[in-house]
Amino acid sequence: MQSRTDLLPPASVEADVARLRRLQREDRHDAALAGAAARLAQLPENRDLLLIAATSLRHLRRAPEALARLERLEQLQPAFSRLHQERGLCHVQRKDAPRAIEALLRAVNINPALPASWSMLEKLYGLVGEAANAATAADHVATLKRLPPDVVTATSLFVDGDLGPAEQVIRAFLLREGDEPEAMRLLARIALAHDVLDEAEILLGAVLAVAPGYTAARHDYAQTLVKRQKYAEASEQIEQLLAAEPANPDYRTLQATAAVGLGQNQRAIEIYRGMRADWPQSWDAPLWMGHALKTIGRLDEAVECYRAAALARPDFGDAYWSLANLKLYRFSDHEIAAMRAEEAEPTTALQDCYHLCFALGKALEDRGETAQSWLYYERGNALKHSETRYAPEAFETNTRRQKTVCTRAFFEARPGWGAPARDPIFVLGLPRSGSTLIEQILASHSEVEGTQELANIQRAVIDIQGPDPDDDNPRYPAVMVDMGADDFRALGERYLAETAVYRSDRPFFVDKMPNNFRHLGLIHLMLPTARIIDARREPMACCFSNLKQLFAQGQEFTYSAGDIARYYRTYLDLMDHWDAALPGRVLRVHHEDVVDDLEGSVRRMLDHCGLAFEPACIDFHKTQRSVRTPSSEQVRQPIFRDGLDQWKAYEPWLAPLKAALGDAVIRYRP
């Protein structure tokens, strides 16, 4: 009989789920089922409620109804390990051992931290006479029993995507029990999932200090270092992994990624070539090899690799988008038909769908089929936007705080602070604003090194924020008020040391991370004599170019007209502030001016950087160097005006963008 407490409405879905699980632990499955059914009427796609209903139905000996619930759950969450475990237990109740084994194996392949599944597999294999498989399952049971129960529970939650509950369990365990390698590694993996890379790096370094033979932790550590663009340090870890397992595909892939990060593209290509020979059916290896070939301008070979990747997996959206992202490739009728068919398949994964949409948008744009092209660009943006976590308020709040802290008086009170080296040339602004062209022009000079979009300034910001940053009240930029001259000098010197790995013997180098405009005050205090160039493009052209670009990572503000327009407006506000607070510090270069007057623009940029004019900067398209941005092939061509007004063909669909930009279409160029 239900109590009055059981019938009270819950404070939240989470509270309701917890209440229903408590009822299940008390073996009150009628009440749990009734409560789950009531909430499912309001939330028919809730994963946890569907699982609760299925579990209680099984306990009530209503396995067919439980299996029907699980079938619905699988349509929504096919990789949810506990649904497959529950299905296996239903088949056990129905005395169908083969189906039970099949379901339980699927569960543990997704999530190895399921003791109930392994225990049941051991029993089932014993019943059907498969002694070897029973022994394997028993080994897994024993392994999980050796681990602290809280670590097993948290690991299972983590694998199923329950990051918050997993973090609560594992942090409480570490506070109670102290450092335990498996628990620390799990907390690092949770930090990685949240993209808190500095915490993950610290945790994994600590794990290896106490357990240097923990191979899985070393692999996680190497991956974290790669994500933080610490490629030299990552390479040291990867070599240790490869010494023990030279044929491991994950280690070889990571080795090639680090080589690309260090600018060692030919070495990466050789690694990928070896992987393709060893695994001829792979679709990943040819894709990555194509990226490395594209970076150094070997376009025909890159096309062959991308086509091989698409042939190996016909719904591989990234392979088709990589062809489109060459900008100069033209798709055949057959390829367009194949992309359309794969994108329309209901079984095609979300990530493949939006890659295919952006590729189709470009393919049809090149054919002049503008209306159909826009439909695919619009669908691709909507699909991609559905999985982003971008919050414009965070950027706008940071901008307000930058303007409050970094005033003209603030900088005048700190003259000459930072490292005095003139080496860096920062090219910043919005993506797709012409920054790659400016970098290519500058890197054609005999004294300037072209590098890539370096994350070192962002890493400095993360370090200043400190561990466990408070998103509602972050330390940065306000903390800069309390920092001294030695602090900023140390940051500048560390930046120069960290970026040395990307340089040769040329005295100057370009850092073209676009988003550095958000931290120009910090850059000024770290490196007071570095040169800064703001690459600016007419807002409709710039924002439209972003809307039809699928970025490899980051730039989550580019997948809706409202977000990109809002970002552009905030960028203008912040750059106006920097002009007022640091007059003359930034050279503004309009993309349209570079197209209309190349030589005049080149001389102006070189003068700003204190460099003598060299004709090679005019012939920038002849420069042989690695280029890793979406404009890589465009900057290997002479300048044409065709791209300036491409957006006008799409003007009938861009009214929301123009309205959201407002007066930015005028004030971008005072």
C-alpha positions as CSV (number, residue, x, y, z in Angstrom):
1,M,0.0,0.0,0.0
2,Q,1.3,3.4,-0.9
3,S,2.0,6.0,1.8
4,R,0.9,9.6,1.4
5,T,4.6,10.5,1.1
6,D,5.0,8.3,-1.9
7,L,2.1,10.1,-3.7
8,L,3.5,13.7,-3.2
9,P,4.8,15.4,-6.3
10,P,8.6,15.4,-6.5
11,A,10.6,18.6,-6.4
12,S,12.3,17.6,-9.7
13,V,12.7,14.7,-12.1
14,E,16.0,13.8,-10.3
15,A,14.3,13.8,-7.0
16,D,11.5,11.7,-8.4
17,V,14.0,9.2,-9.9
18,A,15.7,8.9,-6.5
19,R,12.4,8.3,-4.8
20,L,11.4,5.6,-7.2
21,R,14.8,3.9,-6.9
22,R,14.3,3.9,-3.1
23,L,11.0,2.1,-3.6
24,Q,12.7,-0.5,-5.7
25,R,15.4,-1.1,-3.1
26,E,12.5,-1.6,-0.6
27,D,11.1,-4.2,-3.0
28,R,8.0,-2.1,-3.5
29,H,7.8,-2.6,-7.3
30,D,4.1,-1.9,-7.7
31,A,4.6,1.6,-6.2
32,A,7.8,2.2,-8.3
33,L,6.0,1.1,-11.5
34,A,3.0,3.3,-10.8
35,G,5.2,6.3,-10.0
36,A,7.3,5.8,-13.1
37,A,4.3,5.4,-15.3
38,A,2.8,8.6,-14.0
39,R,6.0,10.6,-14.7
40,L,6.4,8.9,-18.1
41,A,3.1,10.3,-19.2
42,Q,4.7,13.7,-18.9
43,L,8.3,12.7,-19.9
44,P,7.9,9.7,-22.3
45,E,11.6,9.8,-23.4
46,N,13.2,10.0,-19.9
47,R,15.9,7.3,-19.8
48,D,15.9,6.7,-16.1
49,L,12.1,6.5,-15.8
50,L,11.9,3.9,-18.6
51,L,14.6,1.8,-17.0
52,I,12.9,2.0,-13.6
53,A,9.6,0.9,-15.2
54,A,11.3,-2.0,-17.0
55,T,13.1,-3.2,-13.9
56,S,10.0,-3.2,-11.8
57,L,8.1,-5.0,-14.5
58,R,10.7,-7.7,-14.4
59,H,10.5,-8.0,-10.7
60,L,6.8,-8.3,-11.0
61,R,7.3,-11.3,-13.4
62,R,6.0,-9.3,-16.4
63,A,9.1,-9.8,-18.6
64,P,7.3,-9.3,-22.0
65,E,6.1,-5.8,-20.9
66,A,9.6,-5.0,-19.5
67,L,11.2,-6.0,-22.9
68,A,8.7,-3.7,-24.7
69,R,9.8,-0.8,-22.5
70,L,13.5,-1.6,-23.1
71,E,12.9,-1.7,-26.9
72,R,11.6,1.9,-26.7
73,L,14.5,2.9,-24.5
74,E,17.0,1.4,-27.0
75,Q,15.5,3.6,-29.8
76,L,16.3,6.6,-27.6
77,Q,19.6,5.5,-25.9
78,P,21.2,2.6,-27.8
79,A,24.5,2.9,-26.0
80,F,23.0,2.8,-22.5
81,S,24.6,-0.2,-20.9
82,R,22.1,-0.8,-18.2
83,L,19.2,-1.2,-20.6
84,H,21.1,-4.1,-22.2
85,Q,21.9,-5.5,-18.7
86,E,18.2,-5.4,-17.8
87,R,17.2,-7.0,-21.1
88,G,19.6,-9.8,-20.3
89,L,18.0,-10.3,-16.9
90,C,14.6,-10.4,-18.5
91,H,15.8,-13.2,-20.9
92,V,17.2,-15.0,-17.9
93,Q,13.7,-14.9,-16.3
94,R,12.3,-16.2,-19.6
95,K,14.9,-19.0,-19.5
96,D,16.3,-17.9,-22.9
97,A,20.1,-18.3,-22.3
98,P,21.3,-17.4,-25.8
99,R,19.5,-14.1,-25.9
100,A,20.4,-13.4,-22.3
101,I,24.1,-14.0,-23.1
102,E,23.8,-11.8,-26.2
103,A,22.3,-8.9,-24.3
104,L,24.7,-9.1,-21.3
105,L,27.7,-9.2,-23.6
106,R,26.5,-6.1,-25.3
107,A,26.1,-4.5,-21.9
108,V,29.7,-5.3,-20.7
109,N,31.2,-4.3,-24.1
110,I,29.8,-0.9,-23.6
111,N,30.4,-0.7,-19.8
112,P,32.9,-3.3,-18.3
113,A,32.1,-2.0,-14.8
114,L,28.8,-4.0,-14.5
115,P,29.4,-6.7,-11.8
116,A,25.8,-8.1,-12.1
117,S,26.3,-8.7,-15.8
118,W,29.6,-10.5,-15.4
119,S,28.3,-12.6,-12.6
120,M,25.2,-13.7,-14.6
121,L,27.4,-14.4,-17.7
122,E,29.6,-16.6,-15.5
123,K,26.6,-18.6,-14.5
124,L,25.0,-18.7,-18.0
125,Y,28.2,-19.9,-19.6
126,G,28.5,-22.6,-17.0
127,L,25.0,-23.7,-17.8
128,V,25.6,-24.0,-21.5
129,G,29.0,-25.7,-21.0
130,E,31.3,-22.9,-22.3
131,A,34.0,-23.3,-19.7
132,A,36.5,-20.9,-21.2
133,N,34.0,-18.0,-21.5
134,A,32.8,-18.8,-17.9
135,A,36.4,-18.4,-16.7
136,T,36.8,-15.1,-18.6
137,A,33.6,-13.8,-16.9
138,A,34.9,-15.0,-13.5
139,D,38.1,-13.1,-14.1
140,H,36.2,-9.9,-14.6
141,V,34.1,-10.6,-11.5
142,A,37.3,-11.0,-9.5
143,T,38.8,-7.8,-11.0
144,L,35.8,-5.8,-10.0
145,K,35.7,-7.3,-6.5
146,R,39.3,-6.1,-6.0
147,L,38.3,-2.6,-6.7
148,P,36.6,-0.4,-4.1
149,P,32.8,-0.6,-4.6
150,D,32.5,3.2,-4.9
151,V,35.0,3.2,-7.8
152,V,33.1,0.5,-9.6
153,T,29.8,2.4,-9.1
154,A,31.3,5.7,-10.2
155,T,32.9,4.1,-13.3
156,S,29.6,2.5,-14.3
157,L,27.9,5.9,-14.0
158,F,30.6,7.6,-15.9
159,V,30.4,5.2,-18.9
160,D,26.7,5.7,-19.1
161,G,27.1,9.5,-19.2
162,D,26.0,10.3,-15.6
163,L,29.0,12.6,-15.0
164,G,27.5,14.5,-12.1
165,P,26.6,11.5,-10.0
166,A,29.9,9.8,-10.9
167,E,31.9,12.8,-9.8
168,Q,30.0,13.1,-6.5
169,V,30.7,9.4,-5.7
170,I,34.4,9.5,-6.6
171,R,35.2,12.8,-4.9
172,A,33.6,11.6,-1.7
173,F,35.6,8.4,-1.9
174,L,38.9,10.2,-2.4
175,L,38.2,12.6,0.5
176,R,37.4,9.6,2.7
177,E,40.1,7.1,1.5
178,G,42.9,9.3,0.2
179,D,44.8,8.9,-3.1
180,E,43.8,5.7,-5.0
181,P,45.1,5.4,-8.6
182,E,42.0,4.1,-10.2
183,A,39.8,6.6,-8.4
184,M,42.1,9.5,-9.4
185,R,42.2,8.3,-13.0
186,L,38.4,8.2,-13.1
187,L,38.2,11.8,-11.7
188,A,40.6,12.8,-14.4
189,R,38.5,11.2,-17.1
190,I,35.4,13.1,-15.7
191,A,37.5,16.3,-16.0
192,L,38.4,15.4,-19.6
193,A,34.7,14.9,-20.3
194,H,34.0,18.4,-18.9
195,D,37.0,19.8,-20.9
196,V,38.8,20.8,-17.7
197,L,42.1,19.8,-19.1
198,D,44.4,21.3,-16.5
199,E,42.8,19.3,-13.7
200,A,43.0,16.2,-15.8
201,E,46.6,16.7,-16.5
202,I,47.4,17.3,-12.8
203,L,45.5,14.2,-11.7
204,L,47.0,11.9,-14.3
205,G,50.5,13.1,-13.5
206,A,49.8,12.3,-9.8
207,V,48.5,8.8,-10.8
208,L,51.7,8.0,-12.7
209,A,53.9,9.3,-9.9
210,V,52.5,6.6,-7.6
211,A,51.8,4.0,-10.3
212,P,54.3,4.4,-13.2
213,G,53.3,1.1,-14.7
214,Y,49.6,2.1,-15.1
215,T,49.4,1.9,-18.9
216,A,45.8,3.1,-19.2
217,A,46.6,6.2,-17.1
218,R,49.7,6.9,-19.2
219,H,47.5,6.7,-22.4
220,D,45.0,9.1,-20.8
221,Y,47.9,11.4,-19.8
222,A,49.3,11.5,-23.3
223,Q,45.8,12.2,-24.8
224,T,45.4,15.1,-22.3
225,L,48.8,16.6,-23.2
226,V,47.8,16.4,-26.9
227,K,44.5,18.2,-26.2
228,R,46.5,20.9,-24.3
229,Q,48.8,21.2,-27.3
230,K,51.8,20.1,-25.2
231,Y,53.0,17.9,-28.1
232,A,56.6,17.5,-27.0
233,E,55.6,16.3,-23.6
234,A,53.0,14.1,-25.1
235,S,55.5,12.5,-27.5
236,E,57.6,11.4,-24.5
237,Q,54.7,9.6,-23.0
238,I,53.7,8.0,-26.3
239,E,57.2,6.7,-26.9
240,Q,57.0,4.8,-23.5
241,L,53.6,3.3,-24.6
242,L,54.9,2.3,-28.0
243,A,58.0,0.7,-26.5
244,A,55.7,-1.9,-24.8
245,E,53.2,-2.2,-27.6
246,P,54.6,-1.0,-30.9
247,A,51.7,-2.2,-33.0
248,N,48.9,-0.6,-30.8
249,P,46.7,1.5,-33.2
250,D,45.6,3.9,-30.5
251,Y,49.2,4.7,-29.6
252,R,50.3,5.1,-33.3
253,T,47.4,7.4,-34.0
254,L,48.3,9.6,-31.0
255,Q,51.9,9.5,-32.1
256,A,50.9,10.9,-35.5
257,T,48.7,13.5,-33.9
258,A,51.6,14.8,-31.8
259,A,53.8,14.8,-34.9
260,V,51.3,17.0,-36.7
261,G,51.1,19.3,-33.7
262,L,54.9,19.7,-33.8
263,G,54.8,20.5,-37.5
264,Q,56.3,17.1,-38.4
265,N,53.8,16.4,-41.1
266,Q,56.0,14.1,-43.2
267,R,56.6,11.9,-40.1
268,A,52.9,11.8,-39.4
269,I,52.2,10.8,-43.1
270,E,54.6,7.9,-42.8
271,I,52.9,6.7,-39.6
272,Y,49.5,6.9,-41.2
273,R,50.8,5.1,-44.3
274,G,52.0,2.2,-42.1
275,M,48.6,2.1,-40.4
276,R,46.8,1.9,-43.7
277,A,49.1,-1.0,-44.8
278,D,48.4,-2.8,-41.5
279,W,44.6,-2.1,-41.5
280,P,43.5,-1.7,-45.1
281,Q,39.8,-1.6,-44.2
282,S,40.3,1.4,-41.8
283,W,38.4,4.6,-42.6
284,D,40.1,6.7,-39.9
285,A,43.7,6.3,-41.0
286,P,43.1,7.5,-44.6
287,L,41.1,10.5,-43.3
288,W,43.9,11.5,-40.9
289,M,46.5,11.0,-43.6
290,G,44.5,13.2,-45.9
291,H,44.5,16.0,-43.3
292,A,48.3,15.8,-43.0
293,L,48.7,15.9,-46.8
294,K,46.3,18.8,-47.1
295,T,48.3,20.7,-44.5
296,I,51.4,20.6,-46.7
297,G,49.6,21.3,-49.9
298,R,49.6,17.8,-51.5
299,L,46.1,18.1,-52.6
300,D,45.8,15.2,-55.1
301,E,47.0,12.8,-52.5
302,A,44.7,14.2,-49.9
303,V,41.7,13.7,-52.2
304,E,42.7,10.1,-52.8
305,C,42.8,9.5,-49.0
306,Y,39.4,11.2,-48.4
307,R,37.8,9.1,-51.1
308,A,39.3,5.9,-49.7
309,A,37.8,6.8,-46.3
310,A,34.4,7.4,-47.8
311,L,34.7,4.1,-49.7
312,A,35.6,2.2,-46.5
313,R,32.5,3.6,-44.8
314,P,29.8,5.1,-47.1
315,D,28.1,7.1,-44.3
316,F,31.4,8.6,-43.1
317,G,30.4,12.3,-43.2
318,D,33.8,13.6,-42.2
319,A,35.3,12.1,-45.3
320,Y,32.9,14.0,-47.6
321,W,33.2,17.2,-45.5
322,S,37.0,17.0,-45.8
323,L,36.7,16.9,-49.5
324,A,34.3,19.9,-49.4
325,N,36.6,21.7,-47.0
326,L,39.4,21.7,-49.6
327,K,37.2,24.5,-51.1
328,L,38.5,23.7,-54.6
329,Y,37.1,20.2,-54.9
330,R,34.0,19.6,-57.1
331,F,31.7,16.7,-56.3
332,S,30.3,14.4,-59.1
333,D,26.6,13.6,-59.6
334,H,27.3,10.2,-58.1
335,E,28.9,11.6,-55.0
336,I,26.1,14.1,-54.4
337,A,23.5,11.3,-54.8
338,A,25.4,9.1,-52.4
339,M,25.7,11.9,-49.8
340,R,22.0,12.7,-50.0
341,A,21.1,9.0,-49.6
342,E,23.3,8.5,-46.5
343,E,22.1,11.8,-44.9
344,A,18.5,10.7,-45.3
345,E,19.1,7.3,-43.7
346,P,17.5,7.3,-40.2
347,T,20.3,5.1,-39.0
348,T,23.0,7.6,-39.9
349,A,24.7,9.0,-36.7
350,L,24.1,12.7,-35.8
351,Q,27.8,13.6,-36.3
352,D,27.8,12.0,-39.8
353,C,24.5,13.7,-40.7
354,Y,25.8,17.2,-40.0
355,H,29.1,16.6,-41.8
356,L,27.1,15.4,-44.8
357,C,24.9,18.4,-44.6
358,F,27.8,20.9,-44.7
359,A,29.4,18.9,-47.5
360,L,26.1,19.0,-49.5
361,G,25.7,22.7,-48.9
362,K,29.2,23.3,-50.4
363,A,28.7,20.9,-53.3
364,L,25.4,22.5,-54.3
365,E,26.7,26.0,-53.7
366,D,29.4,25.3,-56.3
367,R,26.7,24.2,-58.7
368,G,24.7,27.4,-58.2
369,E,21.8,25.5,-56.6
370,T,21.5,28.1,-53.9
371,A,18.1,27.3,-52.4
372,Q,19.0,23.6,-52.0
373,S,22.5,24.5,-50.7
374,W,21.0,26.8,-48.0
375,L,18.6,24.0,-46.9
376,Y,21.6,21.8,-46.2
377,Y,23.6,24.5,-44.5
378,E,20.7,25.4,-42.4
379,R,20.0,21.7,-41.4
380,G,23.7,21.1,-40.7
381,N,23.9,24.1,-38.4
382,A,20.7,23.1,-36.6
383,L,22.1,19.5,-36.0
384,K,25.4,20.8,-34.9
385,H,23.9,23.5,-32.6
386,S,21.8,20.8,-30.9
387,E,25.0,19.3,-29.3
388,T,26.8,22.5,-28.5
389,R,27.1,24.0,-25.0
390,Y,27.7,27.6,-26.1
391,A,26.4,30.2,-23.7
392,P,26.7,33.8,-25.1
393,E,26.2,35.3,-21.7
394,A,29.6,34.0,-20.4
395,F,31.5,35.8,-23.2
396,E,29.5,38.9,-22.7
397,T,30.0,38.9,-19.0
398,N,33.8,38.4,-19.5
399,T,33.7,41.3,-22.0
400,R,32.1,43.6,-19.4
401,R,34.6,42.6,-16.8
402,Q,37.5,43.2,-19.2
403,K,36.3,46.7,-19.8
404,T,35.9,47.4,-16.1
405,V,39.4,46.1,-15.1
406,C,41.5,46.9,-18.2
407,T,41.2,50.7,-18.4
408,R,43.6,53.1,-19.9
409,A,44.6,54.2,-16.3
410,F,45.2,50.5,-15.4
411,F,47.7,50.1,-18.3
412,E,49.4,53.5,-17.7
413,A,50.1,52.4,-14.2
414,R,52.0,49.4,-15.4
415,P,54.4,50.6,-18.1
416,G,56.9,48.2,-19.5
417,W,55.6,45.2,-17.5
418,G,56.1,41.7,-19.0
419,A,58.8,40.0,-21.1
420,P,60.4,42.5,-23.5
421,A,60.8,40.1,-26.5
422,R,59.4,41.3,-29.8
423,D,59.1,37.9,-31.3
424,P,55.3,37.3,-31.4
425,I,53.0,38.8,-34.0
426,F,49.4,38.1,-32.9
427,V,46.8,38.0,-35.6
428,L,43.3,37.9,-34.1
429,G,39.6,38.6,-34.7
430,L,36.8,36.3,-35.8
431,P,37.2,33.0,-37.7
432,R,36.8,33.4,-41.5
433,S,37.9,37.0,-41.3
434,G,41.1,36.7,-43.5
435,S,43.5,35.9,-40.7
436,T,45.0,32.9,-42.5
437,L,45.7,35.2,-45.5
438,I,47.5,37.7,-43.3
439,E,49.5,34.9,-41.7
440,Q,50.5,33.6,-45.1
441,I,51.6,37.0,-46.2
442,L,53.7,37.6,-43.1
443,A,55.1,34.0,-43.1
444,S,56.3,34.7,-46.7
445,H,58.8,37.2,-45.2
446,S,62.3,35.8,-44.6
447,E,62.2,36.9,-40.9
448,V,58.8,35.5,-39.9
449,E,57.8,32.0,-39.0
450,G,54.2,30.9,-39.6
451,T,53.0,28.5,-36.9
452,Q,49.4,27.7,-36.3
453,E,46.5,28.6,-34.0
454,L,48.3,28.3,-30.7
455,A,46.4,27.7,-27.5
456,N,49.1,29.1,-25.1
457,I,47.2,32.3,-24.2
458,Q,44.1,30.4,-23.4
459,R,46.2,28.1,-21.2
460,A,47.6,31.1,-19.4
461,V,44.1,32.2,-18.7
462,I,43.1,28.8,-17.3
463,D,46.1,28.8,-15.0
464,I,45.3,32.3,-13.8
465,Q,41.7,31.2,-13.1
466,G,43.1,28.5,-10.8
467,P,41.5,25.1,-10.0
468,D,37.8,24.7,-9.6
469,P,36.9,28.1,-11.2
470,D,33.6,29.7,-10.2
471,D,31.7,30.3,-13.4
472,D,29.5,32.8,-11.7
473,N,32.3,34.8,-10.2
474,P,35.6,33.9,-12.0
475,R,39.0,35.2,-10.8
476,Y,40.0,36.4,-14.2
477,P,40.2,39.2,-15.3
478,A,39.8,40.8,-11.9
479,V,42.8,39.0,-10.5
480,M,45.1,40.9,-12.8
481,V,44.7,43.9,-10.5
482,D,46.6,42.0,-7.8
483,M,49.3,40.6,-10.0
484,G,52.8,42.2,-10.1
485,A,55.3,42.9,-12.8
486,D,57.2,39.7,-12.1
487,D,54.0,37.7,-12.5
488,F,53.4,39.1,-16.0
489,R,57.0,38.7,-17.0
490,A,56.9,35.1,-15.9
491,L,53.8,34.5,-18.0
492,G,55.4,36.1,-21.0
493,E,58.6,34.1,-20.7
494,R,56.7,30.9,-20.3
495,Y,54.7,31.7,-23.4
496,L,57.9,32.2,-25.4
497,A,59.4,29.0,-24.0
498,E,56.3,26.9,-24.8
499,T,56.0,28.2,-28.3
500,A,59.7,27.7,-29.1
501,V,58.8,24.1,-30.3
502,Y,56.8,25.6,-33.3
503,R,59.7,27.8,-34.5
504,S,62.9,27.5,-36.4
505,D,65.6,30.2,-36.4
506,R,63.5,33.1,-37.7
507,P,63.4,36.0,-35.3
508,F,59.6,36.5,-35.5
509,F,56.6,34.2,-35.5
510,V,52.8,34.5,-36.0
511,D,50.3,33.3,-33.5
512,K,46.9,33.4,-35.3
513,M,44.5,32.1,-32.7
514,P,41.4,34.3,-33.5
515,N,39.9,34.2,-30.0
516,N,42.9,35.9,-28.5
517,F,41.2,39.2,-29.0
518,R,39.3,38.4,-25.8
519,H,42.6,38.6,-23.9
520,L,44.4,41.5,-25.5
521,G,44.9,43.2,-22.1
522,L,46.7,40.1,-20.7
523,I,48.8,39.8,-23.9
524,H,49.8,43.5,-23.6
525,L,51.0,43.0,-20.0
526,M,52.7,39.7,-20.8
527,L,54.4,40.8,-24.0
528,P,54.3,44.7,-24.2
529,T,56.3,44.9,-27.4
530,A,54.6,42.1,-29.4
531,R,52.8,43.3,-32.5
532,I,49.0,42.8,-32.7
533,I,46.9,42.8,-35.9
534,D,43.1,42.7,-35.9
535,A,41.8,40.9,-39.0
536,R,38.4,42.3,-39.7
537,R,35.9,41.4,-42.4
538,E,32.5,42.9,-43.4
539,P,30.0,41.4,-41.0
540,M,27.5,39.8,-43.4
541,A,30.3,38.2,-45.4
542,C,32.2,37.1,-42.2
543,C,29.1,35.7,-40.4
544,F,27.8,33.9,-43.5
545,S,31.2,32.4,-44.1
546,N,31.1,31.0,-40.5
547,L,27.6,29.7,-41.0
548,K,28.7,27.5,-43.8
549,Q,31.9,26.3,-42.1
550,L,32.0,23.2,-39.9
551,F,35.0,23.6,-37.5
552,A,37.0,20.6,-36.3
553,Q,36.6,21.8,-32.7
554,G,35.5,24.9,-30.8
555,Q,33.9,28.0,-32.3
556,E,30.5,26.8,-31.0
557,F,29.1,30.3,-31.5
558,T,29.1,29.8,-35.3
559,Y,26.1,27.4,-35.6
560,S,23.2,29.9,-35.5
561,A,22.6,33.3,-37.1
562,G,21.7,34.7,-33.7
563,D,24.8,33.4,-31.9
564,I,27.3,34.5,-34.6
565,A,25.7,38.0,-34.9
566,R,25.8,38.4,-31.1
567,Y,29.4,37.3,-31.0
568,Y,30.4,39.7,-33.8
569,R,28.7,42.6,-32.0
570,T,30.5,41.8,-28.7
571,Y,33.8,41.5,-30.6
572,L,33.3,45.0,-32.0
573,D,32.5,46.3,-28.5
574,L,35.6,44.8,-27.0
575,M,37.9,45.9,-29.8
576,D,36.6,49.5,-29.5
577,H,37.5,49.2,-25.8
578,W,41.0,48.0,-26.6
579,D,41.5,50.9,-29.0
580,A,40.5,53.4,-26.3
581,A,42.5,51.7,-23.5
582,L,45.6,51.0,-25.6
583,P,45.6,53.6,-28.3
584,G,47.8,52.6,-31.3
585,R,48.5,49.2,-30.0
586,V,46.4,47.3,-32.6
587,L,46.7,47.5,-36.3
588,R,43.3,47.0,-37.9
589,V,43.4,45.2,-41.3
590,H,40.2,45.0,-43.3
591,H,40.0,41.9,-45.6
592,E,38.4,44.0,-48.3
593,D,41.4,46.3,-48.4
594,V,43.8,43.4,-48.7
595,V,41.8,42.2,-51.7
596,D,41.5,45.6,-53.3
597,D,45.1,46.9,-52.6
598,L,47.4,44.0,-51.8
599,E,50.7,45.8,-52.0
600,G,49.5,48.8,-50.0
601,S,48.1,46.5,-47.3
602,V,51.3,44.4,-47.2
603,R,53.5,47.5,-46.7
604,R,51.2,48.7,-44.0
605,M,51.4,45.4,-42.1
606,L,55.2,45.1,-42.5
607,D,55.6,48.7,-41.3
608,H,53.6,47.9,-38.2
609,C,55.7,44.8,-37.5
610,G,59.0,46.7,-38.0
611,L,59.9,44.6,-41.1
612,A,61.4,45.7,-44.4
613,F,59.3,45.2,-47.5
614,E,60.0,41.9,-49.4
615,P,58.3,41.1,-52.8
616,A,57.7,37.5,-51.6
617,C,54.9,38.8,-49.4
618,I,53.1,39.9,-52.5
619,D,53.6,36.4,-54.0
620,F,52.4,34.8,-50.8
621,H,50.6,32.0,-52.7
622,K,53.9,30.6,-53.8
623,T,55.1,30.1,-50.2
624,Q,55.5,26.4,-49.3
625,R,54.5,25.9,-45.7
626,S,52.1,24.0,-43.6
627,V,48.6,25.6,-43.2
628,R,46.1,23.9,-40.9
629,T,43.0,26.1,-41.1
630,P,40.0,25.8,-43.4
631,S,41.5,28.5,-45.7
632,S,44.6,26.3,-46.4
633,E,44.0,25.9,-50.1
634,Q,42.6,29.4,-50.7
635,V,45.8,31.0,-49.5
636,R,47.8,28.9,-52.0
637,Q,46.0,30.8,-54.8
638,P,46.3,34.4,-55.9
639,I,43.7,36.8,-54.5
640,F,40.4,37.0,-56.3
641,R,37.5,39.3,-55.5
642,D,34.9,36.5,-56.1
643,G,34.6,35.5,-52.4
644,L,33.8,39.0,-51.1
645,D,30.2,39.0,-52.0
646,Q,29.3,35.3,-51.9
647,W,26.8,35.9,-49.2
648,K,24.6,38.0,-51.5
649,A,23.5,35.0,-53.4
650,Y,22.0,33.8,-50.1
651,E,20.5,37.2,-49.2
652,P,16.9,35.9,-49.4
653,W,17.6,33.6,-46.4
654,L,19.9,35.9,-44.4
655,A,17.3,38.5,-43.1
656,P,17.5,37.1,-39.6
657,L,21.3,37.5,-39.6
658,K,21.2,41.1,-40.9
659,A,18.6,42.0,-38.3
660,A,20.6,40.4,-35.5
661,L,23.8,42.3,-36.6
662,G,21.9,45.6,-36.4
663,D,24.2,48.6,-36.7
664,A,27.3,46.3,-36.8
665,V,26.9,46.4,-40.6
666,I,27.9,50.1,-40.4
667,R,30.1,50.5,-37.3
668,Y,32.4,47.6,-38.1
669,R,34.3,50.3,-40.1
670,P,34.2,53.7,-38.5
